[in-house]
Every structure is written in C-alpha cells, then in structure tokens.
Amino acid sequence: MTDGGATWNRLAALLPPAQGEEFKDCWAIGEQEAGLGLLVSGILRDDVAISETVRAEISVLAEVWGEREALAPRLRRCRGDGRPASAAYLIERDDVLVGGDTVAAGLSGSGLVPVPWIGCARCGRALVRVHIREPWGDLSYAAEQYAITTPDRTAVARLFPAGTAGAAEQAFGGLLETCDPAAGQVL
C-alpha cells in the first residue's frame, strides 16, 4: 500500500466509469474519507463481487483515513466473489481465538487489548489492532499498535507502532509477505 494513488485508481475500476471518476476525484482533492464511503456504497449498490483480499485492502484504507469503524458493517455486507479464499480476509471479533494474555505479553505497554482484524488463510497468522482500555471501559477509538500474531495466535511475531507513518499499511503488507513476498505488493 505504498502508492496510495495507484491503489485508489485500481479500486476505482470496481465502480461504473462515472462513479469511478468521482471516487478518483476524491483522492485528487484530498477527500479520501468521502471517497471510501462512495466506494463501499457503490460496491453495495451495484452488487459488485469483491475478493476477500480487496475487502481487507479497503478496510486498511478505511483504518488509515479514520473511517474503518464507520464502514466496517457495510464492508462486511459486500458480496464476495465466490472464488477460493484469498490470502487475506477480514476477521470478525468472535471468529478467531487470540490468546489475550499471551499476545498482550508480547506487546509494548500494559493494559493493551489485541482485537483481531485481518487473517491470512495461507499461514494462519492474524493482524490485530492493539487498543488501550479507556477508564470508562471502552476500547480506544484509534489503535495504539498493530501486531502480527504467530500462526497459533498465542504470541506476537511482529509489532508496528501506530504512531509511525503508514503503520497500518506496513502491518498489512507484513502479514501478506509472511507467506508470499509478491503478495505484499498488491496494494
């Protein structure tokens, strides 16, 4: 996901030409948040089939632009393409076992809560968003870190501090590169 403009143009091809141009214009004028909403709305409206990897890519872009939480329910409703499982797929919170205590032990900082986000069908590793628990009990809105778990999902294999530029994209690329170095180039 190193070249946002190229990724944006590739995703625009999922939409009819006029809507694709409107989506590309959002990148050009710096309205990525609105563009992501247009993209997901267009995919749903036109019943466009997308791969699980594309669904994960859109989720990563939405994370980068602060729209993941708002778009996640609609993104999950997008129709899959029916092909065999892609390398990456979105994980629902209750679909995956993450050994909280063991994984948390590998994280930098105490009181951190790993939240499953994207899995790799090839190796079994998972990319988790790492949040802090707020004093009122909810998880922080933004991730503090991103971590790639080991295949048994009991330990951290790699850690990406969220405060760095492109951390979500780097973490996603790192997950894909675990199994196939060329796969990390999809974004």
mmCIF file of the C-alpha atoms, coordinates in Angstrom:
data_MODEL
# 
_entry.id   MODEL 
# 
loop_
_atom_site.group_PDB 
_atom_site.id 
_atom_site.type_symbol 
_atom_site.label_atom_id 
_atom_site.label_alt_id 
_atom_site.label_comp_id 
_atom_site.label_asym_id 
_atom_site.label_entity_id 
_atom_site.label_seq_id 
_atom_site.pdbx_PDB_ins_code 
_atom_site.Cartn_x 
_atom_site.Cartn_y 
_atom_site.Cartn_z 
_atom_site.occupancy 
_atom_site.B_iso_or_equiv 
_atom_site.pdbx_formal_charge 
_atom_site.auth_seq_id 
_atom_site.auth_comp_id 
_atom_site.auth_asym_id 
_atom_site.auth_atom_id 
_atom_site.pdbx_PDB_model_num 
ATOM 1   C CA . MET A 1 1   ? 0.000   0.000   0.000   1.00 0.00 ? 1   MET A CA 1 
ATOM 2   C CA . THR A 1 2   ? 2.927   2.231   -0.629  1.00 0.00 ? 2   THR A CA 1 
ATOM 3   C CA . ASP A 1 3   ? 1.422   4.070   -3.588  1.00 0.00 ? 3   ASP A CA 1 
ATOM 4   C CA . GLY A 1 4   ? -1.974  5.333   -2.448  1.00 0.00 ? 4   GLY A CA 1 
ATOM 5   C CA . GLY A 1 5   ? -2.822  6.870   -5.819  1.00 0.00 ? 5   GLY A CA 1 
ATOM 6   C CA . ALA A 1 6   ? -2.248  3.606   -7.694  1.00 0.00 ? 6   ALA A CA 1 
ATOM 7   C CA . THR A 1 7   ? -4.305  1.682   -5.137  1.00 0.00 ? 7   THR A CA 1 
ATOM 8   C CA . TRP A 1 8   ? -7.065  4.267   -5.377  1.00 0.00 ? 8   TRP A CA 1 
ATOM 9   C CA . ASN A 1 9   ? -7.129  4.017   -9.187  1.00 0.00 ? 9   ASN A CA 1 
ATOM 10  C CA . ARG A 1 10  ? -7.222  0.218   -9.053  1.00 0.00 ? 10  ARG A CA 1 
ATOM 11  C CA . LEU A 1 11  ? -10.158 0.269   -6.635  1.00 0.00 ? 11  LEU A CA 1 
ATOM 12  C CA . ALA A 1 12  ? -11.951 2.847   -8.825  1.00 0.00 ? 12  ALA A CA 1 
ATOM 13  C CA . ALA A 1 13  ? -12.154 0.163   -11.515 1.00 0.00 ? 13  ALA A CA 1 
ATOM 14  C CA . LEU A 1 14  ? -14.639 -1.717  -9.311  1.00 0.00 ? 14  LEU A CA 1 
ATOM 15  C CA . LEU A 1 15  ? -17.205 1.009   -9.977  1.00 0.00 ? 15  LEU A CA 1 
ATOM 16  C CA . PRO A 1 16  ? -19.006 2.089   -13.165 1.00 0.00 ? 16  PRO A CA 1 
ATOM 17  C CA . PRO A 1 17  ? -16.903 4.678   -15.061 1.00 0.00 ? 17  PRO A CA 1 
ATOM 18  C CA . ALA A 1 18  ? -18.700 7.838   -13.858 1.00 0.00 ? 18  ALA A CA 1 
ATOM 19  C CA . GLN A 1 19  ? -18.665 6.705   -10.230 1.00 0.00 ? 19  GLN A CA 1 
ATOM 20  C CA . GLY A 1 20  ? -15.069 5.551   -10.588 1.00 0.00 ? 20  GLY A CA 1 
ATOM 21  C CA . GLU A 1 21  ? -14.100 9.052   -11.760 1.00 0.00 ? 21  GLU A CA 1 
ATOM 22  C CA . GLU A 1 22  ? -15.940 10.599  -8.810  1.00 0.00 ? 22  GLU A CA 1 
ATOM 23  C CA . PHE A 1 23  ? -14.056 8.236   -6.499  1.00 0.00 ? 23  PHE A CA 1 
ATOM 24  C CA . LYS A 1 24  ? -10.704 9.192   -8.111  1.00 0.00 ? 24  LYS A CA 1 
ATOM 25  C CA . ASP A 1 25  ? -11.598 12.882  -7.779  1.00 0.00 ? 25  ASP A CA 1 
ATOM 26  C CA . CYS A 1 26  ? -11.923 12.363  -4.020  1.00 0.00 ? 26  CYS A CA 1 
ATOM 27  C CA . TRP A 1 27  ? -8.241  11.358  -3.941  1.00 0.00 ? 27  TRP A CA 1 
ATOM 28  C CA . ALA A 1 28  ? -7.241  14.344  -6.063  1.00 0.00 ? 28  ALA A CA 1 
ATOM 29  C CA . ILE A 1 29  ? -8.974  16.877  -3.804  1.00 0.00 ? 29  ILE A CA 1 
ATOM 30  C CA . GLY A 1 30  ? -7.978  15.250  -0.515  1.00 0.00 ? 30  GLY A CA 1 
ATOM 31  C CA . GLU A 1 31  ? -11.391 13.872  0.408   1.00 0.00 ? 31  GLU A CA 1 
ATOM 32  C CA . GLN A 1 32  ? -10.333 10.269  0.988   1.00 0.00 ? 32  GLN A CA 1 
ATOM 33  C CA . GLU A 1 33  ? -12.877 9.783   3.775   1.00 0.00 ? 33  GLU A CA 1 
ATOM 34  C CA . ALA A 1 34  ? -15.749 10.696  1.462   1.00 0.00 ? 34  ALA A CA 1 
ATOM 35  C CA . GLY A 1 35  ? -14.235 8.625   -1.334  1.00 0.00 ? 35  GLY A CA 1 
ATOM 36  C CA . LEU A 1 36  ? -14.141 5.493   0.795   1.00 0.00 ? 36  LEU A CA 1 
ATOM 37  C CA . GLY A 1 37  ? -17.811 5.970   1.632   1.00 0.00 ? 37  GLY A CA 1 
ATOM 38  C CA . LEU A 1 38  ? -18.570 6.347   -2.100  1.00 0.00 ? 38  LEU A CA 1 
ATOM 39  C CA . LEU A 1 39  ? -16.580 3.220   -2.898  1.00 0.00 ? 39  LEU A CA 1 
ATOM 40  C CA . VAL A 1 40  ? -18.313 0.979   -0.368  1.00 0.00 ? 40  VAL A CA 1 
ATOM 41  C CA . SER A 1 41  ? -21.732 2.440   -1.207  1.00 0.00 ? 41  SER A CA 1 
ATOM 42  C CA . GLY A 1 42  ? -21.124 1.841   -4.922  1.00 0.00 ? 42  GLY A CA 1 
ATOM 43  C CA . ILE A 1 43  ? -19.966 -1.739  -4.358  1.00 0.00 ? 43  ILE A CA 1 
ATOM 44  C CA . LEU A 1 44  ? -23.103 -2.442  -2.321  1.00 0.00 ? 44  LEU A CA 1 
ATOM 45  C CA . ARG A 1 45  ? -25.481 -0.584  -4.630  1.00 0.00 ? 45  ARG A CA 1 
ATOM 46  C CA . ASP A 1 46  ? -24.194 -2.269  -7.780  1.00 0.00 ? 46  ASP A CA 1 
ATOM 47  C CA . ASP A 1 47  ? -23.750 -5.642  -6.062  1.00 0.00 ? 47  ASP A CA 1 
ATOM 48  C CA . VAL A 1 48  ? -20.102 -5.796  -7.143  1.00 0.00 ? 48  VAL A CA 1 
ATOM 49  C CA . ALA A 1 49  ? -18.381 -9.019  -6.123  1.00 0.00 ? 49  ALA A CA 1 
ATOM 50  C CA . ILE A 1 50  ? -15.038 -8.455  -4.399  1.00 0.00 ? 50  ILE A CA 1 
ATOM 51  C CA . SER A 1 51  ? -12.355 -10.827 -3.178  1.00 0.00 ? 51  SER A CA 1 
ATOM 52  C CA . GLU A 1 52  ? -11.591 -11.151 0.499   1.00 0.00 ? 52  GLU A CA 1 
ATOM 53  C CA . THR A 1 53  ? -8.203  -9.553  -0.127  1.00 0.00 ? 53  THR A CA 1 
ATOM 54  C CA . VAL A 1 54  ? -9.867  -6.490  -1.702  1.00 0.00 ? 54  VAL A CA 1 
ATOM 55  C CA . ARG A 1 55  ? -12.237 -6.328  1.277   1.00 0.00 ? 55  ARG A CA 1 
ATOM 56  C CA . ALA A 1 56  ? -9.191  -6.349  3.584   1.00 0.00 ? 56  ALA A CA 1 
ATOM 57  C CA . GLU A 1 57  ? -7.436  -3.684  1.468   1.00 0.00 ? 57  GLU A CA 1 
ATOM 58  C CA . ILE A 1 58  ? -10.453 -1.404  1.724   1.00 0.00 ? 58  ILE A CA 1 
ATOM 59  C CA . SER A 1 59  ? -10.569 -1.976  5.475   1.00 0.00 ? 59  SER A CA 1 
ATOM 60  C CA . VAL A 1 60  ? -6.890  -0.985  5.746   1.00 0.00 ? 60  VAL A CA 1 
ATOM 61  C CA . LEU A 1 61  ? -7.516  2.194   3.732   1.00 0.00 ? 61  LEU A CA 1 
ATOM 62  C CA . ALA A 1 62  ? -10.518 2.943   5.937   1.00 0.00 ? 62  ALA A CA 1 
ATOM 63  C CA . GLU A 1 63  ? -8.304  2.471   9.022   1.00 0.00 ? 63  GLU A CA 1 
ATOM 64  C CA . VAL A 1 64  ? -5.717  4.864   7.607   1.00 0.00 ? 64  VAL A CA 1 
ATOM 65  C CA . TRP A 1 65  ? -8.318  7.546   6.946   1.00 0.00 ? 65  TRP A CA 1 
ATOM 66  C CA . GLY A 1 66  ? -10.211 7.084   10.225  1.00 0.00 ? 66  GLY A CA 1 
ATOM 67  C CA . GLU A 1 67  ? -13.276 5.512   8.592   1.00 0.00 ? 67  GLU A CA 1 
ATOM 68  C CA . ARG A 1 68  ? -12.846 1.816   9.446   1.00 0.00 ? 68  ARG A CA 1 
ATOM 69  C CA . GLU A 1 69  ? -15.305 1.762   12.308  1.00 0.00 ? 69  GLU A CA 1 
ATOM 70  C CA . ALA A 1 70  ? -17.954 3.614   10.281  1.00 0.00 ? 70  ALA A CA 1 
ATOM 71  C CA . LEU A 1 71  ? -17.503 1.486   7.133   1.00 0.00 ? 71  LEU A CA 1 
ATOM 72  C CA . ALA A 1 72  ? -16.902 -1.963  8.673   1.00 0.00 ? 72  ALA A CA 1 
ATOM 73  C CA . PRO A 1 73  ? -20.564 -3.063  8.881   1.00 0.00 ? 73  PRO A CA 1 
ATOM 74  C CA . ARG A 1 74  ? -21.235 -2.106  5.257   1.00 0.00 ? 74  ARG A CA 1 
ATOM 75  C CA . LEU A 1 75  ? -17.948 -3.542  4.038   1.00 0.00 ? 75  LEU A CA 1 
ATOM 76  C CA . ARG A 1 76  ? -18.818 -6.908  5.599   1.00 0.00 ? 76  ARG A CA 1 
ATOM 77  C CA . ARG A 1 77  ? -22.108 -6.876  3.639   1.00 0.00 ? 77  ARG A CA 1 
ATOM 78  C CA . CYS A 1 78  ? -20.335 -6.559  0.272   1.00 0.00 ? 78  CYS A CA 1 
ATOM 79  C CA . ARG A 1 79  ? -20.770 -9.681  -1.829  1.00 0.00 ? 79  ARG A CA 1 
ATOM 80  C CA . GLY A 1 80  ? -17.783 -11.990 -2.096  1.00 0.00 ? 80  GLY A CA 1 
ATOM 81  C CA . ASP A 1 81  ? -16.573 -13.132 -5.489  1.00 0.00 ? 81  ASP A CA 1 
ATOM 82  C CA . GLY A 1 82  ? -17.126 -16.824 -4.678  1.00 0.00 ? 82  GLY A CA 1 
ATOM 83  C CA . ARG A 1 83  ? -13.559 -17.766 -5.503  1.00 0.00 ? 83  ARG A CA 1 
ATOM 84  C CA . PRO A 1 84  ? -11.482 -19.908 -3.176  1.00 0.00 ? 84  PRO A CA 1 
ATOM 85  C CA . ALA A 1 85  ? -10.327 -17.998 -0.132  1.00 0.00 ? 85  ALA A CA 1 
ATOM 86  C CA . SER A 1 86  ? -7.887  -15.210 -0.830  1.00 0.00 ? 86  SER A CA 1 
ATOM 87  C CA . ALA A 1 87  ? -4.725  -14.871 1.209   1.00 0.00 ? 87  ALA A CA 1 
ATOM 88  C CA . ALA A 1 88  ? -6.151  -12.116 3.402   1.00 0.00 ? 88  ALA A CA 1 
ATOM 89  C CA . TYR A 1 89  ? -9.623  -11.962 4.884   1.00 0.00 ? 89  TYR A CA 1 
ATOM 90  C CA . LEU A 1 90  ? -11.409 -9.824  7.442   1.00 0.00 ? 90  LEU A CA 1 
ATOM 91  C CA . ILE A 1 91  ? -11.859 -11.399 10.850  1.00 0.00 ? 91  ILE A CA 1 
ATOM 92  C CA . GLU A 1 92  ? -14.899 -10.715 12.945  1.00 0.00 ? 92  GLU A CA 1 
ATOM 93  C CA . ARG A 1 93  ? -14.205 -10.308 16.623  1.00 0.00 ? 93  ARG A CA 1 
ATOM 94  C CA . ASP A 1 94  ? -15.780 -13.620 17.602  1.00 0.00 ? 94  ASP A CA 1 
ATOM 95  C CA . ASP A 1 95  ? -14.403 -15.642 14.673  1.00 0.00 ? 95  ASP A CA 1 
ATOM 96  C CA . VAL A 1 96  ? -10.864 -16.005 15.943  1.00 0.00 ? 96  VAL A CA 1 
ATOM 97  C CA . LEU A 1 97  ? -9.107  -17.063 19.082  1.00 0.00 ? 97  LEU A CA 1 
ATOM 98  C CA . VAL A 1 98  ? -6.476  -14.607 20.226  1.00 0.00 ? 98  VAL A CA 1 
ATOM 99  C CA . GLY A 1 99  ? -4.786  -15.586 23.458  1.00 0.00 ? 99  GLY A CA 1 
ATOM 100 C CA . GLY A 1 100 ? -5.162  -12.171 25.061  1.00 0.00 ? 100 GLY A CA 1 
ATOM 101 C CA . ASP A 1 101 ? -2.766  -12.718 27.945  1.00 0.00 ? 101 ASP A CA 1 
ATOM 102 C CA . THR A 1 102 ? -0.086  -14.377 25.827  1.00 0.00 ? 102 THR A CA 1 
ATOM 103 C CA . VAL A 1 103 ? -0.395  -11.966 22.928  1.00 0.00 ? 103 VAL A CA 1 
ATOM 104 C CA . ALA A 1 104 ? -0.603  -8.986  25.285  1.00 0.00 ? 104 ALA A CA 1 
ATOM 105 C CA . ALA A 1 105 ? 2.655   -10.104 26.912  1.00 0.00 ? 105 ALA A CA 1 
ATOM 106 C CA . GLY A 1 106 ? 4.439   -9.520  23.587  1.00 0.00 ? 106 GLY A CA 1 
ATOM 107 C CA . LEU A 1 107 ? 3.038   -6.036  23.184  1.00 0.00 ? 107 LEU A CA 1 
ATOM 108 C CA . SER A 1 108 ? 4.878   -2.924  24.279  1.00 0.00 ? 108 SER A CA 1 
ATOM 109 C CA . GLY A 1 109 ? 2.869   -1.496  27.159  1.00 0.00 ? 109 GLY A CA 1 
ATOM 110 C CA . SER A 1 110 ? 0.495   -2.791  29.769  1.00 0.00 ? 110 SER A CA 1 
ATOM 111 C CA . GLY A 1 111 ? -3.277  -2.756  29.593  1.00 0.00 ? 111 GLY A CA 1 
ATOM 112 C CA . LEU A 1 112 ? -3.285  -3.256  25.838  1.00 0.00 ? 112 LEU A CA 1 
ATOM 113 C CA . VAL A 1 113 ? -6.100  -5.239  24.225  1.00 0.00 ? 113 VAL A CA 1 
ATOM 114 C CA . PRO A 1 114 ? -5.491  -7.086  20.933  1.00 0.00 ? 114 PRO A CA 1 
ATOM 115 C CA . VAL A 1 115 ? -8.520  -7.002  18.591  1.00 0.00 ? 115 VAL A CA 1 
ATOM 116 C CA . PRO A 1 116 ? -8.490  -9.472  15.645  1.00 0.00 ? 116 PRO A CA 1 
ATOM 117 C CA . TRP A 1 117 ? -8.695  -7.667  12.314  1.00 0.00 ? 117 TRP A CA 1 
ATOM 118 C CA . ILE A 1 118 ? -7.278  -9.486  9.261   1.00 0.00 ? 118 ILE A CA 1 
ATOM 119 C CA . GLY A 1 119 ? -6.258  -13.116 8.908   1.00 0.00 ? 119 GLY A CA 1 
ATOM 120 C CA . CYS A 1 120 ? -4.030  -14.923 6.439   1.00 0.00 ? 120 CYS A CA 1 
ATOM 121 C CA . ALA A 1 121 ? -5.566  -18.098 5.021   1.00 0.00 ? 121 ALA A CA 1 
ATOM 122 C CA . ARG A 1 122 ? -2.174  -19.360 3.895   1.00 0.00 ? 122 ARG A CA 1 
ATOM 123 C CA . CYS A 1 123 ? -0.255  -19.295 7.184   1.00 0.00 ? 123 CYS A CA 1 
ATOM 124 C CA . GLY A 1 124 ? -2.852  -18.771 9.898   1.00 0.00 ? 124 GLY A CA 1 
ATOM 125 C CA . ARG A 1 125 ? -1.282  -15.582 11.230  1.00 0.00 ? 125 ARG A CA 1 
ATOM 126 C CA . ALA A 1 126 ? -3.514  -12.691 12.147  1.00 0.00 ? 126 ALA A CA 1 
ATOM 127 C CA . LEU A 1 127 ? -3.107  -8.934  12.064  1.00 0.00 ? 127 LEU A CA 1 
ATOM 128 C CA . VAL A 1 128 ? -4.569  -7.401  15.206  1.00 0.00 ? 128 VAL A CA 1 
ATOM 129 C CA . ARG A 1 129 ? -5.273  -3.815  16.127  1.00 0.00 ? 129 ARG A CA 1 
ATOM 130 C CA . VAL A 1 130 ? -3.991  -3.127  19.627  1.00 0.00 ? 130 VAL A CA 1 
ATOM 131 C CA . HIS A 1 131 ? -6.078  -0.740  21.717  1.00 0.00 ? 131 HIS A CA 1 
ATOM 132 C CA . ILE A 1 132 ? -5.971  0.584   25.247  1.00 0.00 ? 132 ILE A CA 1 
ATOM 133 C CA . ARG A 1 133 ? -8.929  0.168   27.552  1.00 0.00 ? 133 ARG A CA 1 
ATOM 134 C CA . GLU A 1 134 ? -10.332 3.596   28.373  1.00 0.00 ? 134 GLU A CA 1 
ATOM 135 C CA . PRO A 1 135 ? -11.166 4.453   32.014  1.00 0.00 ? 135 PRO A CA 1 
ATOM 136 C CA . TRP A 1 136 ? -14.890 4.083   31.229  1.00 0.00 ? 136 TRP A CA 1 
ATOM 137 C CA . GLY A 1 137 ? -14.366 0.535   29.896  1.00 0.00 ? 137 GLY A CA 1 
ATOM 138 C CA . ASP A 1 138 ? -14.477 1.008   26.112  1.00 0.00 ? 138 ASP A CA 1 
ATOM 139 C CA . LEU A 1 139 ? -11.528 0.422   23.839  1.00 0.00 ? 139 LEU A CA 1 
ATOM 140 C CA . SER A 1 140 ? -9.683  3.437   22.449  1.00 0.00 ? 140 SER A CA 1 
ATOM 141 C CA . TYR A 1 141 ? -11.004 4.669   19.114  1.00 0.00 ? 141 TYR A CA 1 
ATOM 142 C CA . ALA A 1 142 ? -7.616  4.530   17.403  1.00 0.00 ? 142 ALA A CA 1 
ATOM 143 C CA . ALA A 1 143 ? -5.199  1.626   17.567  1.00 0.00 ? 143 ALA A CA 1 
ATOM 144 C CA . GLU A 1 144 ? -2.067  2.136   19.634  1.00 0.00 ? 144 GLU A CA 1 
ATOM 145 C CA . GLN A 1 145 ? -0.192  -0.560  17.721  1.00 0.00 ? 145 GLN A CA 1 
ATOM 146 C CA . TYR A 1 146 ? -0.659  -3.228  15.089  1.00 0.00 ? 146 TYR A CA 1 
ATOM 147 C CA . ALA A 1 147 ? 0.682   -6.720  15.650  1.00 0.00 ? 147 ALA A CA 1 
ATOM 148 C CA . ILE A 1 148 ? 1.050   -9.853  13.568  1.00 0.00 ? 148 ILE A CA 1 
ATOM 149 C CA . THR A 1 149 ? 0.487   -12.960 15.644  1.00 0.00 ? 149 THR A CA 1 
ATOM 150 C CA . THR A 1 150 ? 2.143   -16.336 15.296  1.00 0.00 ? 150 THR A CA 1 
ATOM 151 C CA . PRO A 1 151 ? 0.089   -18.958 13.407  1.00 0.00 ? 151 PRO A CA 1 
ATOM 152 C CA . ASP A 1 152 ? -1.283  -20.403 16.666  1.00 0.00 ? 152 ASP A CA 1 
ATOM 153 C CA . ARG A 1 153 ? -2.251  -16.831 17.584  1.00 0.00 ? 153 ARG A CA 1 
ATOM 154 C CA . THR A 1 154 ? -0.712  -17.033 21.040  1.00 0.00 ? 154 THR A CA 1 
ATOM 155 C CA . ALA A 1 155 ? 2.270   -14.689 20.578  1.00 0.00 ? 155 ALA A CA 1 
ATOM 156 C CA . VAL A 1 156 ? 3.356   -11.594 18.682  1.00 0.00 ? 156 VAL A CA 1 
ATOM 157 C CA . ALA A 1 157 ? 5.583   -12.243 15.660  1.00 0.00 ? 157 ALA A CA 1 
ATOM 158 C CA . ARG A 1 158 ? 5.916   -8.585  14.604  1.00 0.00 ? 158 ARG A CA 1 
ATOM 159 C CA . LEU A 1 159 ? 4.877   -5.254  16.077  1.00 0.00 ? 159 LEU A CA 1 
ATOM 160 C CA . PHE A 1 160 ? 4.131   -1.941  14.326  1.00 0.00 ? 160 PHE A CA 1 
ATOM 161 C CA . PRO A 1 161 ? 3.698   1.211   16.462  1.00 0.00 ? 161 PRO A CA 1 
ATOM 162 C CA . ALA A 1 162 ? 0.617   3.107   15.240  1.00 0.00 ? 162 ALA A CA 1 
ATOM 163 C CA . GLY A 1 163 ? 2.303   6.478   15.658  1.00 0.00 ? 163 GLY A CA 1 
ATOM 164 C CA . THR A 1 164 ? 4.525   5.867   12.649  1.00 0.00 ? 164 THR A CA 1 
ATOM 165 C CA . ALA A 1 165 ? 3.539   6.928   9.147   1.00 0.00 ? 165 ALA A CA 1 
ATOM 166 C CA . GLY A 1 166 ? 1.870   4.139   7.231   1.00 0.00 ? 166 GLY A CA 1 
ATOM 167 C CA . ALA A 1 167 ? 1.795   1.699   10.170  1.00 0.00 ? 167 ALA A CA 1 
ATOM 168 C CA . ALA A 1 168 ? -1.496  0.050   9.165   1.00 0.00 ? 168 ALA A CA 1 
ATOM 169 C CA . GLU A 1 169 ? -0.338  -0.410  5.571   1.00 0.00 ? 169 GLU A CA 1 
ATOM 170 C CA . GLN A 1 170 ? 3.067   -1.698  6.687   1.00 0.00 ? 170 GLN A CA 1 
ATOM 171 C CA . ALA A 1 171 ? 1.440   -4.164  9.069   1.00 0.00 ? 171 ALA A CA 1 
ATOM 172 C CA . PHE A 1 172 ? -0.929  -5.419  6.354   1.00 0.00 ? 172 PHE A CA 1 
ATOM 173 C CA . GLY A 1 173 ? 1.969   -5.753  3.909   1.00 0.00 ? 173 GLY A CA 1 
ATOM 174 C CA . GLY A 1 174 ? 3.928   -7.589  6.587   1.00 0.00 ? 174 GLY A CA 1 
ATOM 175 C CA . LEU A 1 175 ? 1.084   -10.047 7.060   1.00 0.00 ? 175 LEU A CA 1 
ATOM 176 C CA . LEU A 1 176 ? 0.927   -10.785 3.333   1.00 0.00 ? 176 LEU A CA 1 
ATOM 177 C CA . GLU A 1 177 ? 4.717   -11.005 2.973   1.00 0.00 ? 177 GLU A CA 1 
ATOM 178 C CA . THR A 1 178 ? 4.797   -13.705 5.639   1.00 0.00 ? 178 THR A CA 1 
ATOM 179 C CA . CYS A 1 179 ? 3.600   -16.248 3.100   1.00 0.00 ? 179 CYS A CA 1 
ATOM 180 C CA . ASP A 1 180 ? 4.254   -14.701 -0.275  1.00 0.00 ? 180 ASP A CA 1 
ATOM 181 C CA . PRO A 1 181 ? 6.649   -11.760 -0.744  1.00 0.00 ? 181 PRO A CA 1 
ATOM 182 C CA . ALA A 1 182 ? 4.910   -10.829 -4.010  1.00 0.00 ? 182 ALA A CA 1 
ATOM 183 C CA . ALA A 1 183 ? 1.553   -10.661 -2.196  1.00 0.00 ? 183 ALA A CA 1 
ATOM 184 C CA . GLY A 1 184 ? 2.772   -7.692  -0.179  1.00 0.00 ? 184 GLY A CA 1 
ATOM 185 C CA . GLN A 1 185 ? 2.774   -5.716  -3.426  1.00 0.00 ? 185 GLN A CA 1 
ATOM 186 C CA . VAL A 1 186 ? -0.984  -5.955  -4.061  1.00 0.00 ? 186 VAL A CA 1 
ATOM 187 C CA . LEU A 1 187 ? -1.827  -2.569  -2.607  1.00 0.00 ? 187 LEU A CA 1 
# 
